[in-house]
Amino acid sequence: ANQESKPSWLTKPGFLDFASLCAFPLRKLPKLCATLHEQQLPLGHPAVHTLICQCLFQLGKICIDSSSGGSSDRVYLEQRTEWEEPGGVLQALSYELGRLGEQLEETPR
């Protein structure tokens, strides 16, 4: 990423996270998990919102199976079965999105 082209609304770590989500298609899901965990991006900014939507769109349909009978729902990608392993990327994404949802739920509107 060319740091001289960093927009003023992004920090340096946020800019690097933003740029890395644009590149490396096979690393998008792990990078998205790390980016959400590090909380470096301003999630309220329209460009960040668009980038995350594009990233999730490229991954395909995320499905949730709550009929597994376990203590947690099974999260999987409809078209990418190689990411379903226990402790894998989809579980990390599910955790980070859940954690973010809890934080946003406590925020006044």
N, C-alpha and C positions, 0 to 999 in steps of 0.2 A: 504494500500500500504506500502510495506517495503521500507522506505526512504533510507536505505543503498544501495539498488539496483538502485537508481536514476542515469540515465545516465548523463554524464557531460554536454550534450547539452540541458538539461531541467532545468528550475528553480524549486524550491520547489513547488510553486503553479501550475506550468505547469505539473509537475510530478503527482501531486494529480489529476488534471483534466484528464491527459492522462490515469491514472490507473482507474479512475471512469468511463471513456468511455468504458473500457474493461469489466467492471462488470455491473450488474444490467440491464438486457436487456429491461425491461419495462421503465426504466428511461433514455434510451439513447437519445431520441429526446430532452427532456427538458435539459438534461445535455449538449448536443451538442450546443443548443442555448446559454446556459450560458457560455460555453467555448469560443464560437465565440465572444460573447459580451465582455468577460473579456480580450481577446487577450493575453492569457498566453502561448499558444503553438506556437512553430516556424512552421508556416504552410508550409514553404519551405522544411522542413526535410522529407525525404522519409517515415520514420516510422509514422509520424503524418499524412501524406497524405494517407498512407495505412489504418491507423486506422479510419480516417474519411470516406473513401470509404467503408470500411467494415460496419461501423455504418449505413451509408445510405443504403447500400445494404440490410441489415437485416430489415430495415423498409419497404422495398418494393418500388414499383414504385410510384414516386411523379408525379402527374398530374396537369396541369394548364388549367383551362377553362376560356378563354377570351371572351366567348359569353354571359356572365352574364349581360352585359349591364351597370354595375356599373362603378365606377371610378377606381376600381382595379380588377385584375383577381382573380378568385377563385382557391386556391391551396388546393389540397386534396391528400390523400394517397389512392391508388386503393384498398387496402385490409383492411385498418383500418379507419373505418368511425367515430369511437368515438373521434378522435382527431381533428375533423373539426369545433368545436364550435368557434363562433366569439371571438377574443381575446385569442385564444388558442395557442397550441404549434406550429401548422403549420404556423400560421400567424407570430409567433415569429421567426421561422426558416427562413421564407421567408424574413422577415425584416433584420435579421442578415446577411443572404447570400447576399442580395441586398446591404447592407451597406459595406460589405467586398468587393463586386464587384466594388463599386464606389471607394473605397480606392485603390484597385489594378489597376483600370483604370487610376488613376492619377500617378501611379508609373512608372518611366522610365524603359524601358525594356533593 
